[in-house]
Amino acid sequence: RTEVTNEQFARFVEATGHGPPQHWKGNVPPDELRDHPAVYVRWHDAVAYARWAGVRLPTEEEWEKAARGIDGRIYPWGDEPPDEKRCNFGMNVKSTTPVGECSPQGNSPCGCVDMAGNVWEWTTSEWESGSGRRVLRGGSFGGDQGLVRCTFRYYYYPHPRHVYFGFRVVVVASPVTSDLWPL
């Protein structure tokens, strides 16, 4: 329901030896950023984290449905314009904020937190087939109100690290097997 935090990403770094984001001191995030979304995370880093955690990145379609619900809203909370109580955008804070700081006012109909603003979120989807560029969704703390709409799409190549890029994951439900059904 939330973006992956620096604290969560630190457990992955410690367990796997994967390189940390560039703004950390060694393999540990700054204390004041432990509950902020992990940033300076390349698409490949996000995929590696997801594999390690037994989850995956959302597709672009999954991300949008989690943000908009089924009623076609403009923003995760509805159609009212964004403000600082609903999302971190427009350089109003000039950095990321702790995950969930705008909850519940900014929550999506599915109960997802920070689907607008704070950080652009990597998805598994490609911008154009064969381009190598990956779709990011949700806007960031640096974008204006148009960039935090549920339908706004952005793309980037998977290898750069950026202060605006983070991610969330999808927990994959196990299929029900015939020997367990009915319980």
N, C-alpha and C positions, 0 to 999 in steps of 0.2 A: 504494500500500500504506500510505501515511501521510497524516496531515492536511497541508494546505498550510501551510508555515512562513512566518514573517514575512519571511525572506530571499527566498523564492519570490514572495511577494506584493509585495515591494519592487521586484522586476524588472518586474512588471506596472505598478505605480504609475509607475515611471520611464519605461517605454515608452509608456504611454497618457495620462499626466497625470491618471489617476483619483485621487480623493481617498484619502489614507492613513487607516488606523485612527486614532482620536482620541488614543491614548496614545503615538504616535510623536512625535519631535521633527522637525517638517517631514515630508519624504518618506522618512525613514530610520528604521528601527526601532532601539530601543536595542540596543547590541552584545550585552548579556547575554540578549536575547530573540530573536536572529536565528534560532536553531534551535527555538524554541517555535512552537506553532501560531498562525497569524494569528487574532486575536480582534477584537472590535468590528467584525465583518464582517457587514453586512446580507446578506439573501438575494440582493438585486440585485447587490451587490458580488461575491458568490461566482459568480453566473451570468456577470457581465461578465468575471471572471478566466477562467472556464472557456472562454468563447468566444474570448478572446484566445489562450489556450493550446491551442486546438483539441481540447478535451476537454469533458466535461460533468459535472454533479453526478449522483450516483447516484439512482435511484428508491429509495423506501423498501424495496421488496422486494429490490432488488439489495444495498442496504446490509445488510439482515438476513441474507441468504444469505452475504455475505462475513464477517459477524460470527459466525454460528452454524455454518456449514458445513451438512452434510446430516444430522447426527446429533442435532439437537434440543437441543444444549447450552444451559445457562442463561447462561453467560458465555462470551466468546470462547475462553478457555483450557480450559473444561470446566464441571463442576458445583460445584467447590470455591468457597467464598465468596471475595470479593475481599480482597486485602491490598495493602500498599504496594509489593510486588514485582511485582504483576500490573497494577495500574492506579492512577492518581492520582484519588482520590475522597475524600469525607468531610472536606474541608478539611484533610487531613493535611499538605499543603504550603502551602495557602492561596493558590495561584496555579497557573498552568500549569507543566508541566515540559517539558524538551526532548523533541521528538518521538522516539519510540523508546526512551525511558529505561527502560521496563518490558518491553523486548523482549530475549529471546524468550519470557520467562515468561508474558506477557500476550497473546501473538499468537493470532490466530484460526487455524482449520484451513487457511485460504487463505493464511496468512502475512501478513495485514494487521495493522498495528500500531496500538495506541491506539484500538481499537474500543469500549472501555469506559473512561469517565472522561476526564480532561483537558479536552475541550470537547464541547459539544453540536454535532452536525454537521448542517448543512442538507442536505435532499434536494430533489429536484424535485417530490415528491409534495405534493398538497394534503390538508389534514386532512379537510375535507368539501368536496365539489364546490361551487364557487361562493363559498366562504367567504373566499378570499384568504389564509387562514392556511396556513403551510407546516410540514411535518413535520420535526422534528429528532430525531436518534437518538444513542445512545451515552452519555448522561449527561455530567457534567462534574466538575471538581475539587471543586465545591461540593455535589454530590449524595451521598446515602447509597447503601448497597449495593443497594437495590431499584431505584434509578434507573439503575444501570449494567448491568442485565440486558439481554441481547440483544433481548428482546421489548418492552422498555419504550418507549413512544412519547410524544413531547411535541410541542407546536405553538406557533407564534408568528406574528404578522404579519410580513411580509417587510421592513418598513422600519426597525425599531429596530436599533441596534447594542448589543451587550451583551458584557461581559467573558467570559461563558460560551459564546458562539457562535463557531464556526469552521466548517471544511468540509474535505472531501476530494473528489477528482475521480475520474472513470472515464475511462480511455483507450478510445476507441471504435475497435474494430478495423475495418479496411477490408474490405468484402466482396470475395471472390475473383471476379474477372471471368473470363469464358469464354476470353478470349484469353491468359490467364496460366495456365490450368489444363489439363492438368497441367504442372508446371514441369519 
